[in-house]
Amino acid sequence: MAAPYPPLPTTAGSRAQRRNDVAGAYAHAVECYQRGHIAEAQKGFRFVLKKHPNHFDTLHMLGLSEYQLGETEAAMRTIKRALMVDPQSEAAHSNLATVLLSLGKAADSLVSCETAIRLAPAFANAHYNHGNALFALGRFADAAASFRTAFALNPQFVDAFNNCGNALHKARQFAEAITCYDQVLALAPGHVLAYINRGAAYIELRKTDEAIADFDRAIALAPDHAGVWINRGEALLQRRYLDEALQSYDRAIELDPRSPEAWLGRANVLVLSRRVDEAKRACQEALAIDPNSVKALVQFGQCLAHQGDADAGIALFEQALLIDPCDDAAHANRIFTLDFSATASFAEHQAARADWWRAIGAVEAGARPAPVHDNELSPGRKLVVGYVGAEFKRCSAAYTYRSVLENHDKTRFEVICYSATTKTDEVTESFKQAADHWREIGQWPDDQLEACVRRDKIDILVDLFGHSADNRLRVFARKPAPVQVTAWGHATGTGMPVMDYLFSDPVAIPQEVRPLFAEQVFDLPCLIVAEPPRGDFRSPVPPVTQNGFMTYGVFNRVSKLSDVALALWSQLLASKSDARLVIKDHMLDDDETCRILRDRFARSGADLERISLLGSTSREQHLEAFAQIDVCLDPFPQGGGVSTWEALYMGVPVVTRMGRSVPTRAAAAILSATGLSDWIARDDQDYLAIASRPTKDHLQTLRQDLPELIQRRCGPLRYAKAVEDAYQQMWRQYCEAQLPNGGVIP
């Protein structure tokens, strides 16, 4: 390319002589730049420019040297000045793009890249910088395309392969991202970032063993790289190796105490280890470093919610969503924590789900072609039902749907379980026995799960997650099955128009609010049931008959215990001077949580000597503890689900107060289903009256009669039959809807 300026004169002579002439000064400055002596190089470039102020190469090199020294604004001005001399230099346009991007001017950077590409379509660096600008603008698929062009032009372009992997990762194309990182490592086997990035992609694919192996390789190459330890902690956390994960995060903090991610990883482990107060301190460290960290705001909100301050938690989740409206964790936690809000209505609950759908779910659905299903349209045939969940193990959620699977009529239904259960136990084995086919999906990406559901020819796909952790709602957004149902696990609605049905009942979701739901509400005898525990855990005699005073029990999560409920219970204790209150939850293993709860009771005027706090026990010991209780007090606003069933099975009645959302009406729905509507309060005074009125004889009768009453009205066989009838009705309606002109199948 011809230069519009005269070439610099060249002279022979020693290096010392060359420094004193213009051409020699330029050559020496370039040599210094190449050796990394940037400040010395700048002196030479400026010397040349005093003699030749419009020398393009010198201006260009000075701009690059300024960029190298972090003088970014100056670099931008200098390279722009060079381009005034030679506007046809593709290299200068490409380098200006890099400088502009570092200044946060991604749109301007993109324009410079496009100019460079127009001038030199085969210039690999320009395509690489084009990809970087697109990445900064959030156009990840387009960025990946630019990076692919860059390494197609230069097959040794390691950074282009790595950044292409990063763009594909952001576009949630994790398998394709791994292919790029594989290429990086083939070209540069010691590339630490490629190991870290590939491990992060493996985590997203739930291939934690491969992820941990990559992080260990990275640690061998760079043991003092804090980021490796953070990512390794995340992989270990996904496998619930809590002690090892905590060690990884602590090592990261040693290496980089200013890393918010390391502090947040530590907080996450501590929450799962029931050390909530320590977790709060870790979150506060992260927020001190980065007050606008979405992850820190969400994690801190979780801690506050765990300790019973739902409104403060919701405020933090909403603050996080103002920063990033598409943050999945902020949406999910907001949805869950609204369950504990004293003021949230049906409309607010469903609005939060709709917000999630607009920000995330609809994006997933819209990125795919319209779903096509070729299942046989015959309403009378055997149906294939798929259950997708992570709680096929010993936990309360499993006890709400295991009896349905165990009591399925296998002549009418084929059952396939898609299990994301991380740690299996004897309950997992019972689910395997109940299923016709078992798929371990814990490490499957969404594409693989979707393909398997379609290959299995699932007629009705049932979501057992809701918006709980590690849910697979993104797969449901793709509509892999003709009929989709959400049930039991978090039976409050998903906000997804592609989720056809929500199992519930008329008490949990009254008719007048059903238009608020994205799903069609389908009524069962109760929104959830629980399988009956062994009868020998039940004490035949209420404790009041022996000790002469009433013992109330609250066997619910501490996070459900609102200040309003605590104040009412304190009032109940004050009205019955000899009564006792027993609160039991695994979070009460944490001393700080116990202290906070006692302080809250003290502020409400309770006699702390009459309140006992019990921590975690085995399930058997948990059920046996109901022998100490005469009447259970349902917390509010969010009431109990499985805990209500457990109390009733143990012969212990529950007093509840019905609210304005599904979580605040669950216990009322259960009591109505079992014929105990007279235990449902309209307001606080009614709650106190119901809790105070039971006599010894009444409690004795309930101890004897409740288990049989439950079996008669909501027993496992009756409930499973209702579920099967629902599936057949759903399938018939689907088949009829597929016929031309809305025909009816005989």
ZIHUSUL-V961032 format. One record per helix or strand. SS is the DSSP state (A for helix, B for strand). FROM is the first residue (numbers start at 1). TO is the last residue. If there is no record, write none. Layout:
ss = (SS SS)
from = (FROM FROM)
to = (TO TO)
//
This chain:
ss = (A A A A A A A A A A A A A A A A A A A A A B A B A B A B A B B A B A A B A A B A A A B A B A B A A B A A A A)
from = (15 22 38 56 72 90 106 124 140 158 174 192 208 226 242 260 276 294 310 328 346 383 398 413 426 437 446 460 473 483 501 511 520 535 544 551 558 563 580 586 591 608 611 619 631 642 653 666 677 680 684 696 716 740)
to = (19 35 51 68 85 102 119 136 153 170 187 204 221 238 255 272 289 306 323 338 366 389 406 419 434 440 455 463 477 486 504 516 523 537 547 554 560 575 584 589 603 610 614 628 633 649 657 673 679 681 693 714 738 742)
//
